C-alpha cells in the first residue's frame, strides 16, 4: 500500500496543480461558489441575496435597509417587491403596485415608479415605508409606447424634476423616412422628457423636451458631483446588414459605441443622423444620411463623455457615493451591461458590470470590468444564466445588482 501511494503521489500532485491553475484568475480576481459564481476584484465578495423573483429591473435601497425592486411584469399580481436586507439575504416583507415596469427612484418622502406609459409616486413615512400602497398618485400619463424600446427609465434632480426616457420605436428611423431626409419621430421619441414631481396628471405634451437624439437610454442617473443628468444610450444596429458595401461584419459587431452622455437642457446627441466610433474617437455621419464610415458628423451634435464597445446594451447606471469601497470608486460610475445578441461573427459580449472612473464630475481614465460571470459559459440572450440590469447602493456602501433573466439579486461588498 505504501509503495502504491508513493507511485501515485506525483500524479496527485500534478492533478492538484492543474486544479489550482484552472481556478486561478490571472487578473487576481476571485470567482467561486462563495461569490455566487461572479468574478470580482480581490477583497470583494458577492452573494445572491434573493433568487427566482421573476424579472427584476431597477432597484432602490433606503437608509433603513428597505429594498424596493421593480419587476418587468408582475409576480402574484404585484409589480414592486419590498424586502429587508438581513445581511446575507433579503427577506420579503410585502409587494404592491398592479403594474410592472423598469424605473424606480426615491426622493424627499416619495417612491417613484414607472410603467411603459405612466409615472406614479407613493407616499413614504419617516421609515421610508410606503403608506398607502393601493393609492398611488399619477404624476405623468400617456407616455408614448410603441413596438420597441418601451421601458421608461427615470431619474430625479435636486430641484423637483423627474426625467423620463422615451425610446425610439425604430432602429435608425429609415423605416419611417424612406428618402432619408429627416426623422419624423424626433418630436415625440428618442429623447429625455422632464416633468415636475409635485404636479399630478401631467400629460405627455406638458413635459419639457429636455434632450434630443437619444435612441434609447435605459440607464439614467443624476450626478450629484456636478449636478447634471447622465444617461447611457443603446446604439443602433445593422450597419453591415443595411450597408454591406460600407461596413464589414467585424465593424458592425464593434460599432457603434454604447455611449455615456452628460446632458443639459436642449442637448442633441444626434440619433439617427450620427453614431459614435469608439475606435476613431469621433461622431460619424450615419450611412442613411450620406455617411460612409469615414465622414465625420456635424459638430453641432453632442459628443459622448465616454464610449464602450458596440451592442453591450447598458441598462443600469449608478454613481457610487459610499465609503465602503476603496477611494478609487468614490464618485465613479458603475454600468450594468445587459449583454449583446448581434455581435457575430465576434463573440457575444457584455453581461457584466463595469466601473468608469470619474474626476471632478467627468469620466477620467479607462473603464474596467468590475463584475463578470453572470452569463455563465454561454454569453447569449437565450443561453445566459443571468443578465445584469439594475444597480443600487446600500446604506453601508454595498452594491446591489439585479438580474432580469432568472430573477436573482446580488449584493457585492468590500472588506478593508
DRENKE-697701 format. One record per residue (C-alpha): residue number from 1; residue in one letter; chain; x, y, z. Coordinates in steps of 0.2 Angstrom, whole numbers, plus 5000, padded with zeros to 4 digits. Layout:
DRENKE-697701
[NUM; 'A'; 'A'; [X; Y; Z]];
...
This chain:
DRENKE-697701
[1; 'X'; 'A'; [5000; 5000; 5000]];
[2; 'X'; 'A'; [5014; 5012; 5005]];
[3; 'X'; 'A'; [5023; 5008; 4988]];
[4; 'X'; 'A'; [5007; 5011; 4978]];
[5; 'X'; 'A'; [5004; 5028; 4987]];
[6; 'X'; 'A'; [5022; 5033; 4983]];
[7; 'X'; 'A'; [5019; 5029; 4965]];
[8; 'X'; 'A'; [5003; 5039; 4965]];
[9; 'X'; 'A'; [5010; 5054; 4974]];
[10; 'X'; 'A'; [5017; 5063; 4959]];
[11; 'X'; 'A'; [5001; 5060; 4949]];
[12; 'X'; 'A'; [4991; 5068; 4964]];
[13; 'X'; 'A'; [5002; 5082; 4965]];
[14; 'X'; 'A'; [5000; 5086; 4946]];
[15; 'X'; 'A'; [4982; 5084; 4947]];
[16; 'X'; 'A'; [4981; 5097; 4962]];
[17; 'X'; 'A'; [4992; 5109; 4952]];
[18; 'X'; 'A'; [4980; 5108; 4937]];
[19; 'X'; 'A'; [4965; 5111; 4948]];
[20; 'X'; 'A'; [4974; 5126; 4956]];
[21; 'X'; 'A'; [4979; 5134; 4939]];
[22; 'X'; 'A'; [4962; 5131; 4932]];
[23; 'X'; 'A'; [4954; 5140; 4946]];
[24; 'X'; 'A'; [4967; 5154; 4947]];
[25; 'X'; 'A'; [4962; 5170; 4938]];
[26; 'X'; 'A'; [4977; 5180; 4930]];
[27; 'X'; 'A'; [4969; 5196; 4934]];
[28; 'X'; 'A'; [4970; 5192; 4953]];
[29; 'X'; 'A'; [4951; 5192; 4954]];
[30; 'X'; 'A'; [4940; 5179; 4964]];
[31; 'X'; 'A'; [4927; 5168; 4956]];
[32; 'X'; 'A'; [4920; 5154; 4966]];
[33; 'X'; 'A'; [4904; 5147; 4974]];
[34; 'X'; 'A'; [4906; 5159; 4989]];
[35; 'X'; 'A'; [4905; 5174; 4976]];
[36; 'X'; 'A'; [4889; 5167; 4968]];
[37; 'X'; 'A'; [4899; 5162; 4953]];
[38; 'X'; 'A'; [4905; 5180; 4949]];
[39; 'X'; 'A'; [4922; 5186; 4945]];
[40; 'X'; 'A'; [4926; 5202; 4956]];
[41; 'X'; 'A'; [4941; 5211; 4961]];
[42; 'X'; 'A'; [4951; 5204; 4976]];
[43; 'X'; 'A'; [4945; 5210; 4993]];
[44; 'X'; 'A'; [4927; 5210; 4987]];
[45; 'X'; 'A'; [4914; 5197; 4990]];
[46; 'X'; 'A'; [4897; 5193; 4982]];
[47; 'X'; 'A'; [4882; 5184; 4987]];
[48; 'X'; 'A'; [4865; 5180; 4979]];
[49; 'X'; 'A'; [4853; 5188; 4992]];
[50; 'X'; 'A'; [4837; 5184; 4983]];
[51; 'X'; 'A'; [4833; 5172; 4969]];
[52; 'X'; 'A'; [4818; 5167; 4957]];
[53; 'X'; 'A'; [4810; 5184; 4958]];
[54; 'X'; 'A'; [4803; 5184; 4941]];
[55; 'X'; 'A'; [4811; 5198; 4930]];
[56; 'X'; 'A'; [4818; 5212; 4942]];
[57; 'X'; 'A'; [4823; 5228; 4933]];
[58; 'X'; 'A'; [4828; 5243; 4943]];
[59; 'X'; 'A'; [4831; 5244; 4962]];
[60; 'X'; 'A'; [4832; 5256; 4976]];
[61; 'X'; 'A'; [4838; 5254; 4994]];
[62; 'X'; 'A'; [4834; 5265; 5008]];
[63; 'X'; 'A'; [4845; 5271; 5023]];
[64; 'X'; 'A'; [4835; 5258; 5034]];
[65; 'X'; 'A'; [4839; 5244; 5023]];
[66; 'X'; 'A'; [4822; 5243; 5014]];
[67; 'X'; 'A'; [4824; 5236; 4996]];
[68; 'X'; 'A'; [4812; 5241; 4983]];
[69; 'X'; 'A'; [4813; 5230; 4967]];
[70; 'X'; 'A'; [4803; 5234; 4951]];
[71; 'X'; 'A'; [4798; 5219; 4941]];
[72; 'X'; 'A'; [4796; 5220; 4922]];
[73; 'X'; 'A'; [4779; 5211; 4924]];
[74; 'X'; 'A'; [4770; 5206; 4940]];
[75; 'X'; 'A'; [4773; 5192; 4952]];
[76; 'X'; 'A'; [4756; 5186; 4960]];
[77; 'X'; 'A'; [4748; 5202; 4953]];
[78; 'X'; 'A'; [4761; 5214; 4960]];
[79; 'X'; 'A'; [4775; 5224; 4951]];
[80; 'X'; 'A'; [4785; 5230; 4966]];
[81; 'X'; 'A'; [4793; 5219; 4979]];
[82; 'X'; 'A'; [4798; 5225; 4996]];
[83; 'X'; 'A'; [4812; 5217; 5005]];
[84; 'X'; 'A'; [4823; 5220; 5021]];
[85; 'X'; 'A'; [4841; 5217; 5020]];
[86; 'X'; 'A'; [4846; 5205; 5033]];
[87; 'X'; 'A'; [4865; 5204; 5029]];
[88; 'X'; 'A'; [4867; 5189; 5018]];
[89; 'X'; 'A'; [4849; 5188; 5012]];
[90; 'X'; 'A'; [4834; 5198; 5008]];
[91; 'X'; 'A'; [4818; 5195; 5017]];
[92; 'X'; 'A'; [4802; 5198; 5008]];
[93; 'X'; 'A'; [4791; 5210; 5018]];
[94; 'X'; 'A'; [4777; 5214; 5006]];
[95; 'X'; 'A'; [4773; 5218; 4987]];
[96; 'X'; 'A'; [4762; 5231; 4979]];
[97; 'X'; 'A'; [4758; 5240; 4963]];
[98; 'X'; 'A'; [4747; 5232; 4949]];
[99; 'X'; 'A'; [4759; 5237; 4936]];
[100; 'X'; 'A'; [4776; 5231; 4931]];
[101; 'X'; 'A'; [4790; 5242; 4923]];
[102; 'X'; 'A'; [4808; 5247; 4924]];
[103; 'X'; 'A'; [4810; 5264; 4933]];
[104; 'X'; 'A'; [4810; 5266; 4951]];
[105; 'X'; 'A'; [4818; 5280; 4962]];
[106; 'X'; 'A'; [4816; 5288; 4980]];
[107; 'X'; 'A'; [4817; 5306; 4984]];
[108; 'X'; 'A'; [4810; 5318; 4998]];
[109; 'X'; 'A'; [4797; 5306; 5005]];
[110; 'X'; 'A'; [4791; 5298; 4989]];
[111; 'X'; 'A'; [4794; 5282; 4980]];
[112; 'X'; 'A'; [4793; 5285; 4961]];
[113; 'X'; 'A'; [4789; 5270; 4949]];
[114; 'X'; 'A'; [4785; 5269; 4930]];
[115; 'X'; 'A'; [4777; 5258; 4918]];
[116; 'X'; 'A'; [4778; 5260; 4899]];
[117; 'X'; 'A'; [4765; 5274; 4899]];
[118; 'X'; 'A'; [4764; 5282; 4916]];
[119; 'X'; 'A'; [4774; 5288; 4931]];
[120; 'X'; 'A'; [4767; 5286; 4949]];
[121; 'X'; 'A'; [4773; 5291; 4966]];
[122; 'X'; 'A'; [4769; 5283; 4983]];
[123; 'X'; 'A'; [4770; 5292; 4999]];
[124; 'X'; 'A'; [4783; 5286; 5012]];
[125; 'X'; 'A'; [4783; 5288; 5031]];
[126; 'X'; 'A'; [4798; 5293; 5041]];
[127; 'X'; 'A'; [4804; 5275; 5040]];
[128; 'X'; 'A'; [4804; 5275; 5021]];
[129; 'X'; 'A'; [4789; 5263; 5020]];
[130; 'X'; 'A'; [4775; 5265; 5008]];
[131; 'X'; 'A'; [4760; 5272; 5017]];
[132; 'X'; 'A'; [4746; 5269; 5005]];
[133; 'X'; 'A'; [4752; 5256; 4993]];
[134; 'X'; 'A'; [4735; 5254; 4984]];
[135; 'X'; 'A'; [4733; 5273; 4982]];
[136; 'X'; 'A'; [4747; 5279; 4971]];
[137; 'X'; 'A'; [4747; 5297; 4964]];
[138; 'X'; 'A'; [4749; 5298; 4945]];
[139; 'X'; 'A'; [4761; 5312; 4940]];
[140; 'X'; 'A'; [4763; 5308; 4922]];
[141; 'X'; 'A'; [4751; 5300; 4910]];
[142; 'X'; 'A'; [4750; 5295; 4891]];
[143; 'X'; 'A'; [4768; 5292; 4888]];
[144; 'X'; 'A'; [4772; 5285; 4870]];
[145; 'X'; 'A'; [4775; 5267; 4870]];
[146; 'X'; 'A'; [4776; 5258; 4853]];
[147; 'X'; 'A'; [4783; 5242; 4847]];
[148; 'X'; 'A'; [4801; 5243; 4854]];
[149; 'X'; 'A'; [4812; 5252; 4867]];
[150; 'X'; 'A'; [4796; 5254; 4878]];
[151; 'X'; 'A'; [4803; 5254; 4896]];
[152; 'X'; 'A'; [4803; 5271; 4904]];
[153; 'X'; 'A'; [4818; 5273; 4915]];
[154; 'X'; 'A'; [4818; 5288; 4927]];
[155; 'X'; 'A'; [4830; 5299; 4937]];
[156; 'X'; 'A'; [4827; 5314; 4949]];
[157; 'X'; 'A'; [4836; 5330; 4951]];
[158; 'X'; 'A'; [4838; 5341; 4966]];
[159; 'X'; 'A'; [4825; 5354; 4960]];
[160; 'X'; 'A'; [4809; 5345; 4960]];
[161; 'X'; 'A'; [4810; 5337; 4942]];
[162; 'X'; 'A'; [4809; 5320; 4936]];
[163; 'X'; 'A'; [4817; 5314; 4919]];
[164; 'X'; 'A'; [4810; 5300; 4909]];
[165; 'X'; 'A'; [4817; 5291; 4894]];
[166; 'X'; 'A'; [4806; 5289; 4878]];
[167; 'X'; 'A'; [4815; 5277; 4867]];
[168; 'X'; 'A'; [4814; 5277; 4848]];
[169; 'X'; 'A'; [4802; 5265; 4841]];
[170; 'X'; 'A'; [4814; 5261; 4827]];
[171; 'X'; 'A'; [4832; 5256; 4824]];
[172; 'X'; 'A'; [4838; 5270; 4814]];
[173; 'X'; 'A'; [4822; 5279; 4808]];
[174; 'X'; 'A'; [4824; 5274; 4789]];
[175; 'X'; 'A'; [4809; 5263; 4790]];
[176; 'X'; 'A'; [4799; 5279; 4794]];
[177; 'X'; 'A'; [4808; 5290; 4781]];
[178; 'X'; 'A'; [4812; 5280; 4765]];
[179; 'X'; 'A'; [4820; 5296; 4757]];
[180; 'X'; 'A'; [4831; 5299; 4772]];
[181; 'X'; 'A'; [4828; 5317; 4773]];
[182; 'X'; 'A'; [4824; 5318; 4791]];
[183; 'X'; 'A'; [4816; 5308; 4805]];
[184; 'X'; 'A'; [4798; 5312; 4809]];
[185; 'X'; 'A'; [4798; 5304; 4826]];
[186; 'X'; 'A'; [4811; 5315; 4834]];
[187; 'X'; 'A'; [4797; 5327; 4841]];
[188; 'X'; 'A'; [4789; 5313; 4851]];
[189; 'X'; 'A'; [4803; 5300; 4855]];
[190; 'X'; 'A'; [4821; 5297; 4855]];
[191; 'X'; 'A'; [4824; 5309; 4869]];
[192; 'X'; 'A'; [4823; 5313; 4888]];
[193; 'X'; 'A'; [4807; 5322; 4894]];
[194; 'X'; 'A'; [4807; 5332; 4910]];
[195; 'X'; 'A'; [4791; 5334; 4922]];
[196; 'X'; 'A'; [4788; 5341; 4939]];
[197; 'X'; 'A'; [4787; 5329; 4953]];
[198; 'X'; 'A'; [4773; 5338; 4963]];
[199; 'X'; 'A'; [4761; 5340; 4949]];
[200; 'X'; 'A'; [4748; 5327; 4946]];
[201; 'X'; 'A'; [4741; 5320; 4930]];
[202; 'X'; 'A'; [4753; 5329; 4918]];
[203; 'X'; 'A'; [4751; 5324; 4900]];
[204; 'X'; 'A'; [4765; 5319; 4889]];
[205; 'X'; 'A'; [4763; 5336; 4880]];
[206; 'X'; 'A'; [4765; 5346; 4896]];
[207; 'X'; 'A'; [4783; 5339; 4899]];
[208; 'X'; 'A'; [4798; 5348; 4894]];
[209; 'X'; 'A'; [4808; 5340; 4879]];
[210; 'X'; 'A'; [4824; 5341; 4888]];
[211; 'X'; 'A'; [4836; 5332; 4877]];
[212; 'X'; 'A'; [4835; 5325; 4859]];
[213; 'X'; 'A'; [4843; 5312; 4848]];
[214; 'X'; 'A'; [4845; 5298; 4860]];
[215; 'X'; 'A'; [4840; 5281; 4853]];
[216; 'X'; 'A'; [4836; 5273; 4869]];
[217; 'X'; 'A'; [4843; 5277; 4886]];
[218; 'X'; 'A'; [4838; 5264; 4900]];
[219; 'X'; 'A'; [4852; 5269; 4912]];
[220; 'X'; 'A'; [4849; 5286; 4919]];
[221; 'X'; 'A'; [4857; 5294; 4935]];
[222; 'X'; 'A'; [4859; 5311; 4942]];
[223; 'X'; 'A'; [4877; 5315; 4946]];
[224; 'X'; 'A'; [4877; 5324; 4962]];
[225; 'X'; 'A'; [4895; 5329; 4960]];
[226; 'X'; 'A'; [4892; 5341; 4946]];
[227; 'X'; 'A'; [4873; 5342; 4947]];
[228; 'X'; 'A'; [4869; 5335; 4930]];
[229; 'X'; 'A'; [4859; 5321; 4921]];
[230; 'X'; 'A'; [4870; 5307; 4914]];
[231; 'X'; 'A'; [4862; 5293; 4903]];
[232; 'X'; 'A'; [4868; 5278; 4894]];
[233; 'X'; 'A'; [4862; 5276; 4876]];
[234; 'X'; 'A'; [4859; 5259; 4867]];
[235; 'X'; 'A'; [4867; 5262; 4850]];
[236; 'X'; 'A'; [4860; 5257; 4833]];
[237; 'X'; 'A'; [4861; 5240; 4825]];
[238; 'X'; 'A'; [4864; 5233; 4807]];
[239; 'X'; 'A'; [4877; 5243; 4800]];
[240; 'X'; 'A'; [4883; 5229; 4789]];
[241; 'X'; 'A'; [4866; 5221; 4786]];
[242; 'X'; 'A'; [4860; 5238; 4779]];
[243; 'X'; 'A'; [4876; 5243; 4771]];
[244; 'X'; 'A'; [4887; 5228; 4767]];
[245; 'X'; 'A'; [4897; 5238; 4754]];
[246; 'X'; 'A'; [4902; 5251; 4768]];
[247; 'X'; 'A'; [4905; 5240; 4784]];
[248; 'X'; 'A'; [4912; 5223; 4786]];
[249; 'X'; 'A'; [4904; 5211; 4798]];
[250; 'X'; 'A'; [4918; 5214; 4811]];
[251; 'X'; 'A'; [4915; 5233; 4810]];
[252; 'X'; 'A'; [4896; 5230; 4813]];
[253; 'X'; 'A'; [4900; 5219; 4828]];
[254; 'X'; 'A'; [4910; 5233; 4836]];
[255; 'X'; 'A'; [4900; 5248; 4831]];
[256; 'X'; 'A'; [4893; 5259; 4835]];
[257; 'X'; 'A'; [4898; 5263; 4853]];
[258; 'X'; 'A'; [4887; 5262; 4868]];
[259; 'X'; 'A'; [4888; 5280; 4874]];
[260; 'X'; 'A'; [4888; 5289; 4890]];
[261; 'X'; 'A'; [4881; 5307; 4889]];
[262; 'X'; 'A'; [4881; 5321; 4901]];
[263; 'X'; 'A'; [4865; 5331; 4897]];
[264; 'X'; 'A'; [4860; 5349; 4898]];
[265; 'X'; 'A'; [4843; 5356; 4893]];
[266; 'X'; 'A'; [4842; 5357; 4874]];
[267; 'X'; 'A'; [4857; 5345; 4870]];
[268; 'X'; 'A'; [4855; 5334; 4854]];
[269; 'X'; 'A'; [4865; 5318; 4854]];
[270; 'X'; 'A'; [4861; 5316; 4835]];
[271; 'X'; 'A'; [4852; 5300; 4833]];
[272; 'X'; 'A'; [4848; 5294; 4819]];
[273; 'X'; 'A'; [4860; 5305; 4809]];
[274; 'X'; 'A'; [4875; 5301; 4820]];
[275; 'X'; 'A'; [4884; 5287; 4828]];
[276; 'X'; 'A'; [4900; 5287; 4838]];
[277; 'X'; 'A'; [4915; 5277; 4833]];
[278; 'X'; 'A'; [4925; 5272; 4849]];
[279; 'X'; 'A'; [4940; 5267; 4839]];
[280; 'X'; 'A'; [4941; 5283; 4829]];
[281; 'X'; 'A'; [4935; 5293; 4844]];
[282; 'X'; 'A'; [4923; 5304; 4835]];
[283; 'X'; 'A'; [4905; 5306; 4830]];
[284; 'X'; 'A'; [4902; 5299; 4812]];
[285; 'X'; 'A'; [4889; 5303; 4799]];
[286; 'X'; 'A'; [4876; 5289; 4798]];
[287; 'X'; 'A'; [4876; 5279; 4781]];
[288; 'X'; 'A'; [4857; 5283; 4779]];
[289; 'X'; 'A'; [4861; 5301; 4779]];
[290; 'X'; 'A'; [4876; 5301; 4767]];
[291; 'X'; 'A'; [4890; 5294; 4778]];
[292; 'X'; 'A'; [4902; 5281; 4773]];
[293; 'X'; 'A'; [4911; 5276; 4789]];
[294; 'X'; 'A'; [4924; 5290; 4786]];
[295; 'X'; 'A'; [4914; 5306; 4786]];
[296; 'X'; 'A'; [4913; 5315; 4802]];
[297; 'X'; 'A'; [4896; 5321; 4809]];
[298; 'X'; 'A'; [4891; 5339; 4810]];
[299; 'X'; 'A'; [4900; 5346; 4826]];
[300; 'X'; 'A'; [4883; 5353; 4832]];
[301; 'X'; 'A'; [4879; 5336; 4839]];
[302; 'X'; 'A'; [4884; 5332; 4857]];
[303; 'X'; 'A'; [4899; 5321; 4859]];
[304; 'X'; 'A'; [4898; 5307; 4872]];
[305; 'X'; 'A'; [4909; 5309; 4888]];
[306; 'X'; 'A'; [4913; 5290; 4887]];
[307; 'X'; 'A'; [4911; 5276; 4875]];
[308; 'X'; 'A'; [4911; 5257; 4876]];
[309; 'X'; 'A'; [4911; 5243; 4863]];
[310; 'X'; 'A'; [4895; 5240; 4852]];
[311; 'X'; 'A'; [4879; 5231; 4857]];
[312; 'X'; 'A'; [4884; 5228; 4876]];
[313; 'X'; 'A'; [4866; 5235; 4880]];
[314; 'X'; 'A'; [4868; 5247; 4895]];
[315; 'X'; 'A'; [4853; 5245; 4906]];
[316; 'X'; 'A'; [4859; 5252; 4923]];
[317; 'X'; 'A'; [4869; 5267; 4929]];
[318; 'X'; 'A'; [4874; 5271; 4946]];
[319; 'X'; 'A'; [4886; 5285; 4954]];
[320; 'X'; 'A'; [4895; 5277; 4969]];
[321; 'X'; 'A'; [4895; 5289; 4984]];
[322; 'X'; 'A'; [4898; 5277; 4998]];
[323; 'X'; 'A'; [4913; 5274; 5009]];
[324; 'X'; 'A'; [4914; 5255; 5010]];
[325; 'X'; 'A'; [4923; 5253; 4993]];
[326; 'X'; 'A'; [4941; 5260; 4991]];
[327; 'X'; 'A'; [4944; 5278; 4987]];
[328; 'X'; 'A'; [4946; 5274; 4968]];
[329; 'X'; 'A'; [4927; 5270; 4967]];
[330; 'X'; 'A'; [4921; 5286; 4975]];
[331; 'X'; 'A'; [4910; 5297; 4964]];
[332; 'X'; 'A'; [4914; 5285; 4949]];
[333; 'X'; 'A'; [4900; 5276; 4939]];
[334; 'X'; 'A'; [4895; 5258; 4938]];
[335; 'X'; 'A'; [4886; 5252; 4922]];
[336; 'X'; 'A'; [4876; 5236; 4921]];
[337; 'X'; 'A'; [4878; 5229; 4903]];
[338; 'X'; 'A'; [4863; 5218; 4899]];
[339; 'X'; 'A'; [4873; 5209; 4885]];
[340; 'X'; 'A'; [4873; 5208; 4866]];
[341; 'X'; 'A'; [4863; 5197; 4854]];
[342; 'X'; 'A'; [4871; 5204; 4837]];
[343; 'X'; 'A'; [4890; 5204; 4838]];
[344; 'X'; 'A'; [4893; 5189; 4826]];
[345; 'X'; 'A'; [4905; 5184; 4820]];
[346; 'X'; 'A'; [4913; 5191; 4835]];
[347; 'X'; 'A'; [4909; 5183; 4852]];
[348; 'X'; 'A'; [4894; 5190; 4861]];
[349; 'X'; 'A'; [4899; 5201; 4875]];
[350; 'X'; 'A'; [4893; 5212; 4889]];
[351; 'X'; 'A'; [4884; 5203; 4903]];
[352; 'X'; 'A'; [4894; 5212; 4916]];
[353; 'X'; 'A'; [4895; 5227; 4927]];
[354; 'X'; 'A'; [4909; 5239; 4923]];
[355; 'X'; 'A'; [4917; 5253; 4933]];
[356; 'X'; 'A'; [4921; 5270; 4925]];
[357; 'X'; 'A'; [4932; 5281; 4935]];
[358; 'X'; 'A'; [4927; 5299; 4937]];
[359; 'X'; 'A'; [4936; 5315; 4942]];
[360; 'X'; 'A'; [4928; 5332; 4946]];
[361; 'X'; 'A'; [4911; 5325; 4939]];
[362; 'X'; 'A'; [4918; 5319; 4922]];
[363; 'X'; 'A'; [4925; 5302; 4916]];
[364; 'X'; 'A'; [4943; 5300; 4920]];
[365; 'X'; 'A'; [4953; 5285; 4914]];
[366; 'X'; 'A'; [4949; 5269; 4906]];
[367; 'X'; 'A'; [4934; 5259; 4911]];
[368; 'X'; 'A'; [4936; 5241; 4918]];
[369; 'X'; 'A'; [4926; 5226; 4921]];
[370; 'X'; 'A'; [4921; 5225; 4939]];
[371; 'X'; 'A'; [4910; 5210; 4940]];
[372; 'X'; 'A'; [4908; 5196; 4927]];
[373; 'X'; 'A'; [4902; 5179; 4926]];
[374; 'X'; 'A'; [4884; 5182; 4926]];
[375; 'X'; 'A'; [4880; 5173; 4910]];
[376; 'X'; 'A'; [4890; 5158; 4914]];
[377; 'X'; 'A'; [4898; 5148; 4899]];
[378; 'X'; 'A'; [4885; 5154; 4886]];
[379; 'X'; 'A'; [4885; 5173; 4883]];
[380; 'X'; 'A'; [4869; 5174; 4873]];
[381; 'X'; 'A'; [4852; 5180; 4877]];
[382; 'X'; 'A'; [4844; 5163; 4877]];
[383; 'X'; 'A'; [4859; 5154; 4885]];
[384; 'X'; 'A'; [4865; 5166; 4898]];
[385; 'X'; 'A'; [4861; 5161; 4916]];
[386; 'X'; 'A'; [4859; 5179; 4922]];
[387; 'X'; 'A'; [4859; 5196; 4914]];
[388; 'X'; 'A'; [4863; 5212; 4924]];
[389; 'X'; 'A'; [4851; 5226; 4923]];
[390; 'X'; 'A'; [4848; 5237; 4939]];
[391; 'X'; 'A'; [4860; 5244; 4951]];
[392; 'X'; 'A'; [4858; 5252; 4969]];
[393; 'X'; 'A'; [4869; 5257; 4983]];
[394; 'X'; 'A'; [4865; 5251; 5001]];
[395; 'X'; 'A'; [4867; 5262; 5016]];
[396; 'X'; 'A'; [4883; 5254; 5021]];
[397; 'X'; 'A'; [4890; 5256; 5003]];
[398; 'X'; 'A'; [4887; 5239; 4997]];
[399; 'X'; 'A'; [4882; 5237; 4978]];
[400; 'X'; 'A'; [4866; 5228; 4973]];
[401; 'X'; 'A'; [4864; 5221; 4955]];
[402; 'X'; 'A'; [4848; 5214; 4948]];
[403; 'X'; 'A'; [4847; 5200; 4935]];
[404; 'X'; 'A'; [4831; 5200; 4925]];
[405; 'X'; 'A'; [4835; 5183; 4917]];
[406; 'X'; 'A'; [4832; 5172; 4931]];
[407; 'X'; 'A'; [4827; 5184; 4945]];
[408; 'X'; 'A'; [4842; 5185; 4956]];
[409; 'X'; 'A'; [4848; 5200; 4966]];
[410; 'X'; 'A'; [4867; 5200; 4970]];
[411; 'X'; 'A'; [4875; 5210; 4984]];
[412; 'X'; 'A'; [4893; 5215; 4982]];
[413; 'X'; 'A'; [4903; 5220; 4997]];
[414; 'X'; 'A'; [4921; 5225; 5001]];
[415; 'X'; 'A'; [4931; 5222; 5017]];
[416; 'X'; 'A'; [4946; 5233; 5020]];
